[in-house]
Amino acid sequence: MWWILQTRLVRAGIISPATRLERYPPFRAMRIRVLDLSPDWRRLRIRLPLNRRNRNPGGSMFGGCIACLADPIAALACARIFPGYAVWTRAMSLDFRCEGRTDLELRFEFDPTTEERVGGELERRGRATPDFEYGFFSQDDRLCALVRNTVAIRAPGDETPSGGALGLRRTRGEPNQRMKQRSQKR
């Protein structure tokens, strides 16, 4: 309900998309600040402040806060650039390069060549799985954490998983192979 109200307020021009992002409950608890958000979501900068709530026992930024903020960013950008598709984070990895002992700045840019490649793939196949790299930088401009994020973009109705490691594709309500084997043994 809250998110629907926020959407209506953004559409009416009462609050900005940046304010909406700052008010998103998991981000609000971290007290993020959107420093720059292009209207088309191709460029984004967010400050993640270091405070007593997210400081680990060693005195640096807790990695879980970094992961929480990094997770949806590429998927949100893809949802804005390619509306009408189902979009989610398929995989993400973090490479912690140095301690974050200051406020950190997330910097994300959607490369035009990536956009062109993904758009072409969506036209041909109706799906794409682009990879993105972005980072968290300290106040002295050092890369503290490198984010590698893979986003799944699917045409509406094509959100079913590939079947996992076994390659078994099931429809909704159909029991998996193990369940079938167990019932046959009884």
C-alpha positions in Angstrom: 0.0 0.0 0.0 2.8 2.4 1.0 4.7 1.8 -2.3 1.6 2.4 -4.4 1.0 5.7 -2.7 4.7 6.7 -3.3 4.3 5.7 -7.0 1.2 8.0 -7.3 3.0 10.9 -5.6 6.0 10.5 -8.0 3.7 10.5 -11.0 1.9 13.5 -9.8 5.2 15.3 -9.4 4.8 15.7 -5.6 7.9 13.8 -4.7 10.9 13.0 -6.9 12.1 9.5 -7.8 15.2 10.2 -5.7 13.1 10.9 -2.6 11.1 7.8 -3.3 14.3 5.7 -3.4 15.5 7.3 -0.2 12.2 6.4 1.5 12.2 2.8 0.4 12.1 1.0 3.9 15.4 -0.9 3.7 17.2 2.1 2.4 15.5 4.5 4.8 16.9 2.6 7.7 20.4 3.0 6.2 19.8 6.7 5.8 21.0 6.8 2.2 21.1 10.1 0.2 20.6 10.2 -3.6 23.3 12.5 -4.9 22.5 12.2 -8.6 19.8 10.3 -10.4 19.4 11.0 -14.1 15.7 11.1 -15.3 16.3 8.0 -17.4 18.2 6.1 -14.7 21.4 5.8 -16.8 23.5 7.4 -14.1 23.1 7.1 -10.4 25.2 8.2 -7.3 24.1 7.3 -3.8 25.8 8.2 -0.5 25.8 5.4 2.1 26.7 7.1 5.4 28.9 5.3 7.9 27.2 5.5 11.3 26.8 3.5 14.5 24.0 1.3 12.9 26.1 0.0 10.1 29.6 0.1 11.5 31.1 -3.4 12.1 33.2 -4.3 15.2 36.3 -3.4 13.2 35.1 0.2 12.7 34.3 -0.1 9.0 31.1 -0.3 6.9 29.2 -3.6 7.4 29.3 -5.5 4.2 25.6 -6.4 4.5 24.6 -2.8 4.1 26.8 -2.5 1.0 25.1 -5.7 -0.5 21.6 -4.5 0.4 22.1 -1.2 -1.4 23.9 -2.7 -4.4 21.4 -5.5 -5.0 18.5 -3.8 -6.8 20.3 -0.9 -8.5 21.0 -2.5 -11.9 17.6 -4.2 -12.0 15.8 -0.9 -11.2 17.8 0.8 -14.0 16.9 -2.0 -16.5 13.2 -1.7 -15.5 13.2 2.0 -16.3 15.1 1.7 -19.6 13.2 -1.4 -20.8 9.6 -1.0 -19.4 7.1 -3.8 -19.8 9.6 -6.6 -19.0 9.9 -8.6 -15.9 13.3 -7.7 -14.3 15.2 -9.1 -11.3 18.7 -9.5 -10.0 19.8 -13.0 -11.1 23.3 -13.0 -9.4 25.5 -10.6 -7.6 29.0 -10.7 -6.2 31.0 -8.2 -4.1 34.8 -7.9 -4.2 35.8 -6.0 -1.1 39.0 -4.2 -2.1 39.6 -2.1 1.1 37.8 -1.1 4.3 35.1 1.5 4.1 36.0 3.7 7.0 34.1 6.8 5.6 30.8 7.4 4.0 30.7 5.4 0.8 29.4 6.5 -2.6 27.7 4.0 -5.0 28.4 5.0 -8.6 26.4 3.3 -11.4 26.3 4.0 -15.1 24.4 2.3 -17.8 26.7 2.1 -20.8 25.0 3.0 -24.1 26.7 0.0 -25.9 25.3 -2.3 -23.2 21.8 -0.7 -23.7 22.1 -1.2 -27.5 23.2 -4.9 -27.1 20.4 -5.6 -24.5 17.8 -3.9 -26.6 18.8 -6.0 -29.7 18.7 -9.2 -27.6 15.3 -8.4 -26.3 14.0 -7.8 -29.8 15.4 -11.1 -31.1 14.9 -13.4 -28.2 12.5 -11.6 -25.8 15.0 -12.0 -23.0 18.4 -10.9 -21.9 20.8 -11.4 -19.0 23.2 -8.5 -19.0 26.2 -8.1 -16.6 27.0 -4.8 -14.9 30.0 -3.6 -12.8 29.8 -0.7 -10.5 31.4 0.3 -7.2 31.4 1.9 -3.8 34.0 4.6 -3.4 35.4 6.2 -0.2 35.5 9.9 0.3 39.1 9.9 -0.9 37.9 8.3 -4.1 39.3 4.8 -3.5 37.3 1.8 -4.7 36.2 -0.1 -1.6 33.8 -2.6 -3.1 33.4 -3.7 -6.7 29.9 -5.0 -7.5 29.3 -7.5 -10.3 25.6 -7.8 -11.0 23.7 -10.0 -13.5 20.1 -9.0 -14.3 17.5 -11.2 -15.8 15.1 -9.4 -18.2 12.2 -11.4 -19.5 9.2 -10.8 -21.6 5.9 -10.9 -19.6 4.9 -14.5 -19.0 8.4 -15.9 -19.5 9.4 -15.6 -15.8 9.7 -19.3 -15.1 13.1 -20.5 -14.0 15.3 -22.6 -16.3 15.0 -25.6 -14.1 18.0 -25.2 -11.9 21.1 -27.3 -11.9 19.3 -30.4 -13.1 17.7 -28.7 -16.0 14.2 -29.9 -15.0 11.6 -27.5 -16.2 8.3 -27.8 -14.4 5.0 -26.0 -14.7 3.2 -24.7 -11.7 1.7 -27.4 -9.6 3.6 -30.2 -11.2 5.6 -32.2 -8.6 9.4 -32.5 -9.1 11.2 -35.7 -10.0 12.2 -36.6 -6.5 8.6 -36.4 -5.3 7.5 -38.6 -8.1 10.2 -41.2 -7.3 9.4 -41.2 -3.6 5.7 -41.8 -4.2 6.5 -44.6 -6.6 8.7 -46.4 -4.0 5.9 -46.4 -1.4 
